Amino acid sequence: MVKRISVVDVDLCVGCQLCMFACNRRFAEAGISRAAIFVQSVGGIERGFIIRVCRACKDPPCAKVCPTGAISKREGGGVRIDHKKCIACGNCMKNCLIGAIFWDKSLNKPIVCTYCGYCVNYCPYGVIKLEEI
Amino acid sequence: MEASSLSKILYIDLDNKRYWIKERPELFKEWLGGVGVGIKLLSEECPKNIDPLSGENPIIFAIGYFNGIYPLASKTVALFKSPLTGNLGESHAGGRCGLAIRMAGYGAIVIKGSSDYPIYLVIDENGVKFRDASTLWGMSSTTAVGRILREKEGIPGIRSIMRIGRAGEKMIPYACVITETFRTFGRLGLGAVFGSKKLKAIIISGRDSLKVKDPRGYRNIYDELYNSFIKSGAMKKYHDIGTSMNVTSLNLISSLPVRNLQKTKFEGINELSGEALAEKFLGRRIACAHCPVSCIHVATLRIPYENEPYFYRIKMIPYDYEPIYALGCMLDIRSAEGFLKIMDRVEELGLDAISTGVILAWATECMEKGIITTKETDGLLLKWGDYETYIEAINRIVEMKGEFYEALSKGVEYASSKYGGKDFALSFGGNEMPGYHCGLATHIGFLVGMRHSHLDNAGYDIDQKLNAEGKKPNPKEIAKMIFEEESWRQVLSSLVVCFFSRKVYTPEVISRCFSVIGIDITPSQLKEKGIEILREKYKFKVREGFSFEKLRIPKRILETPTPQGILREEDIREGIMEYKKLLEGK
């Protein structure tokens, strides 16, 4: 039962960014610096939004460029990051085509979705869902 | 950073292109944030009796403890001396700026001085960059300015782009500041103050996190709030039709000002009601940052090019109740397309929609009565419903083409002092009238409110409740209710939460919200704080020459019947004086 966050219909997104704040609350903190999901406008709010979140690639490009093996493939798709092994080179971030790896400034380490689905509970318009791969 | 440590004030000096940061935690502890801290900073920074369009006029942006922490705390308060009224300038906006300021680590921003060439500011947690905006100056569209800056400055975290249009550059005293394309610091002329400083835009971004004292309690109370807002359906009306639902409801109770308040029933209702606009034109609904409601309604208008078949211009145009009232009903525009075209022009130029509509309505009535002719308007025949002529008039106002348009560009109070027609010049304390004619409390509210806005104390809401219950309005009781509401709203505007959330954010709930982030304040202390903040605002107003006795009551509001019948001036005056007593604590 491997899961991931999937964007059901991006046109339903109103850009409230509650998912980002929810992701940060996993650490019982307000704000967004540790969020692994990001909502932004595409060429201005009038054109709608895009949602950047890990889509759990079967053969993740981010893992391929990690020099220390800190990013390991998750069985069934997606990755896990072992911050102990991570040397904060940022290769993974650069190699993610959809920009779904973020940087936690306080840890100085990359962050990526853990596929927990907490954010989904706070999306009032059903834009994202937790689905089995 | 700790959620309870709101303290950083960013000072920006445009004369010398330098900035500094001061830690003032005690100011936030004592005055909460938002309008509370803002009015203290304005009183400190704004010398007495200055010209609002001089470099001495400071611009204060302030946010509060709840921004970035709780949902619907998505607002920023701006304070300045208003070039429209020559007194307290206060304007609120949603969008992303409140969150961007908090996530960049600031509690308030103070902008002083003025630049000798056009500039824009890039603000983040590391401070301020001063950039040349000469290329953007004179650009005809505020949307284009937003697009250029968006491309140029990238996307770190939550970001806001505030900018002015031509109206701000030309220092029209009711020019607005637009943020995130569809939200505005609309009222009282912040755009002109930007223009006077040669400040074209501010980009601010941040990506902070905030630690709370009681993490479990925080998550619980967050869920409670989220459920109240979303699952209870309390906010559904704002999401579905949006504020424009008021067009139908106010029309139904004959409280909708039409044709410069000659009437209160609108014949274009089937075209301009919120329901009709949603059905035929609604293209997208958008939310402010950290607000699930998404009340921002944006219409899609497809305009064919005249000389090029099968070629269309697609415009995304925001609409809300107040602009529909001012640019639609007041001008008796009975075509939705016509209204949207005026709205679009007003947005692109960066004017306040309410003031613009009220001024044009006054000018049209002047023409109707023969007070002015096409000689003054340089050939334009202003008549109800003619949106194309109104659009041309708006262009001329912003470019100040000739004596008449120059007078209009200074507001209805000024224009009517020059040309006459004062009895139907609808302004209160120098600020053009919002869209309600519900009864006694509505107008007492406009007059006594510290920014002469319907949002100060929602007198119109008091009237609607009285009217629905069939109760007779009493000036003294009304004054008391208005005072209570206005002082409580100072607390909401200090947090800074949206007024749409006021039924959820009760004193008890706010006190609990504070407690989990590590600040102890009781519901009754909060209420006291609200009164203190209101009195600070009054102190500033008095310092700048305001007095309740001097308030002008436009005759028109006494001529057109409200649902309570014809209003009497003595009742309004009685309410005003009672409010004054309460405010002065006598």
Interface residues (C-beta under 8 A of the other chain):
Chain A: V14 G15 C16 Q17 L18 F21 N24 R25 F27 A28 E29 A30 G31 I32 S33 R34 Q40 G43 G44 I45 E46 G48 K105 S106 Y122 P124 Y125
Chain B: A3 G68 I69 P71 L99 R102 M103 T143 G146 R147 R150 I155 G157 I158 E180 T181 F182 R207 D208 S209 L210 K211 V212 P215 R216 Y218 R219 Y222 Y226 I230 R284 R285 I286 A287 C288 A289 H290 C291 P292 V293 S294 V298 M316 I517
